[in-house]
Amino acid sequence: MQQFATKPMHRLKQFHRDQRGAMSIVSVFTIILLGFLLGMVLNVCKQADSKVRMQNAADAATYASGIVTARGMNSLAFTNHLLCDVFALTAFLREGGEDVNQGSGASGPQNKAEKITEDILLAWQETAPELSDNAFGSFENWSGNYATLPGNFTEPELGNAILAMIEPQSTMIEKYSTWARAFSAEVLPTLETILNDELIPQYQKALVIATPEMAQEAAREVAQRHGYDSNAEPNSDRGKMAAALWNNDATPFRHNGPDDPNTGLPVVDPSQNQSSFYLDTARKQRKRLAERYLSDWNTEKLEKFTEIGLMSRFRELWIGFTQGQLEKLLGENQDKNLLHVISTPSDVQASDENEDLRPTISFNWSWQQRNYFLEQQYMFVGAVYWKPVRHFVPGLFENPIAGDRVNGAQGMLFLPVPRLHHGVVDCYKVNRNERTGELLDPPCSLADDNFADITRTPWPIEWNLLNQNWRFKLVPTMMPELATILSQPYGDLAPADISSLSHQEVFDINTH
């Protein structure tokens, strides 16, 4: 029995010297530690991937919504131009239409220029015989219709040349007036309805209200798509990614009415605001632009009268009467059919320079004043929200900031300024073979002999609502209210409250 008891005791005494199986124990602990390390790495990767995805989503959502906003500004500018063109064309067609006497029901030509030119041509016809014998030389090239005159004229004297011009000018005026009356009969009633019912201002008001919501919807849609998994479905753990646009005062980007110009689009409807500055600006802009469009209409439609109709003075009379029609029409619409005007600071409103088109931004300001105004009126922050990441190994890499995840990006509405030159050369048309793509006519260049004939198109840079070149760009998120904005809850998503952080602290931790 003693022999049997000795062997176990001996083995027990030698146990601390026995190294068999030691690596198995070390391996177990090593595997456990590696497992924890792998879990930590995977958690860090998920957090980093989530951060990148959310930042990309914030950039894309902010940019998409900014493009919608810029298009809203350009649409307002376009409809401002359209309204002025309607005024111009209405005045043009009023002069060319029928003049209806409401009392008797009778109608006749409204065209006053046509009536006066009849008397002018008649006076020329009566005066021409007195000028037959003259010493003014030959007038062979004055009219191609000289040979068709009745009688046997042996040489084209002044009086005969005048007689030769009366009939073609009279015919030309008659044809033009007939066209104007037919054009007016078809189009003028529609234009009058547009002005009487204020259809364009109604559309503009609806656009001002709808554009911020369309921008919000664009941001939400883009963010939601960035939150999809590979199967094009929202993440099963985190749900849908959401997005919202915020103003610099931590209020949602939306239209709050005419009394709140710091939200939504930086525009003002003078018919609702009733400020003397905005009313005067809208009227002056409308008058100036309508006169320009009326001049374009007259220049195009009366072009031939500069060659043939000089004797009748029809062109000058028509232009004068259409301008009078426009003045009358603007007077009828003194307080309606007003253009939307860009929001303008009070100190710029008080300036005397550029009275009809005051700049929105005063270049006499310091850079701090200018940047503050841009942040107030033309910048907003897009924020995306998502539920926290579910970790592979819970507890190994928890985000120290409690709450739903949020990332932001800042954008700005702006008007581009051309660099190095003040115009764009209209030198871009290239003629190619449709089948082979071969260059048939090389594009013009600065070295072309005919470069003097190439016109330069001015690039408008005025900060007003007549400029149709509004753009949008992402800018560094430097807004001082960024911490407050990113702390705002959105729906059932509640980010961590970081509003107590200073601007510098937010800038230090912000990766954008």
Residue, then its C-alpha position, 0 to 999 in steps of 0.5 A: m500500500q505504501q508503494f501505491a501511495t508513493k507514486p502519486m505523491h511523487r508526481l504531485k511534487q514534480f507537477h510544477r516542473d512538468q511543462r507538457g501542455a503549457m502552450s495549450i493554456v497560453s493558446v487559449f488565452t491568446i485566442i481569447l485576447l485576439g478575439f477581443l482585439l478582432g471584435m474591437v477592430l471590427n467595431v472600429c471599422k463599422q464606426a469608421d464606415s458609418k462615419v464615412r457613409m453619413q458624411n457622404a450622405a450629408d454632402a450629397a443631400t446638402y448639394a442635391s437640396g442646394i441645386v433645387t434651391a438654386r433652380g428655384m431662384n433661377s425660376l423666379a428670375f426667369t418668371n420675372h423676365l417672363l412677366c416683363d416680356v408679357f407687359a412688352l408684348t401686350a403693349f405691342l399688340r394693343e397698338g396693333g389690335e382692333d380699337v373697339n368703341q365700347g359705346s357704339g360697338a363699332s371697331g376699327p384699327q387701333n394702329k395710330a401709326e398707320k393712320i398718321t402715315e396715310d396722311i404723311l404719304l398723301a402729303w408726299q404724293e402732293t409734293a412730288p410734282e413740285l420737285s420734278d424739276n430739280a438739280f439734285g442728280s439721279f435717283e436710279n438706285w432709290s427704288g426698283n419700282y421706278a420703271t413701273l410708274p405710269g407715264n414716260f419718265t425719261e430720267p429718275e428725278l427726285g419727284n418721280a423717285i418719291l412717287a415710286m416709293i409711295e406705293p411700296q411703302s404704303t403696301m408694306i405698312e398695310k401688310y404689317s398692320t394686317w399681320a399685327r391685327a391678326f397676331s393681336a386677335e389671336v394672342l392679346p386676349t391670352l396676355e390680358t388674362i395673364l395680367n388681369d388674373e395675375l397668373i405669373p405672380q400666383y405661380q411665383k408665390a407658390l414657387v416660393i412656398a414649395t421650393p424649400e419643401m422640395a429641397q427638404e424632400a430632395a435631401r431626405e430622398v438622397a440620404q435614404r438612398h445612402g442608407y440602403d444596404s446592398n439589397a437596396e433596402p433600409n438597414s435592418d438594424r439602423g432603419k432609414m437614414a433621415a435628413a433635414l436642412w437648417n437655417n443658421d438660427a437652428t430653425p428648419f429651412r422652410h417658408n414662414g411667410p413674408d414677415d420672416p425673410n431669414t427663412g426659406l428663399p432670400v426673396v421678398d414679394p412686394s405685394q405682401n411686404q408693402s415696403s416702400f423700398y421693395l415696391d419702388t424697386a419692383r416697379k423700376q426693375r419691371k419698367r426697365l426690363a419691359e422697355r428693353y423687351l419692347s425695344d427688342w420686339n420693335t427692333e426685330k419686327l420693324e427691321k425692314f422699315t429701316e431700309i424701305g419705310l424711311m419716308s413714311r416714318f412708320r417705324e418711329l411712330w410705331i415705336g412711340f405709340t407702343q411705348g405709350q401703350l406700355e406706360k399706360l399698361l404699367g400705370e394700370n398695374q401700379d400695385k399688381n403684377l409686381l416682380h419678386v425682389i431679392s431680400t436686401p439689408s436695411d443699410v443697403q436700402a438706404s444707399d442712394e447709388n444704383e437706385d433702381l437696382r441696388p446691390t444686395i451685398s454692399f462692397n463697402w462692408s468689412w469681410q466680417q459683415r459680408n460673411y455674416f450676411l451671407e450666413q444669414q441669407y444664403m447659407f444653410v446646413g444639411a444634417v443626416y441622422w441614423k440610429p447608432v451602429r450595432h457592434f459585433v462585440p458589445g462593450l468594446f468600442e462604444n461611442p462616448i457620445a450618447g444619442d443617435r448619430v448625426n453628420g452635417a454639411q454646409g452649402m451656399l447660394f452664389l452667383p459666379v464671377p468670370r475670371l480673367h475676362h468680363g465676357v464669354v466669347d460666342c465661339y463654340k459652334v463646331n460643324r462635324n460630319e454626322r457619320t464620321g465625326e470629322l471636323l468640317d469647319p474648325p472652331c473660331s479662335l482668338a487668332d482668327d482674322n474675323f475675330a473682330d466680328i465675334t461678339r462678347t456676351p456679358w456675364p451678369i453678376e448683379w445680386n438681384l432676382l433678374n439674374q438667372n445664373w444662381r449656383f450652389k456649392l458646398v463650403p467648409t462647415m464654419m457656421p458658429e451655430l453648427a453645434t446647436i443645429l446638430s443637437q436639434p432632434y428630427g422626428d424620433l431621432a434624437p442626437a446627443d446635445i453638443s450645443s454647449l461645445s464652443h465653435q472651436e471645439v466643434f471645429d476640432i472634432n469635425t471631420h468635414 
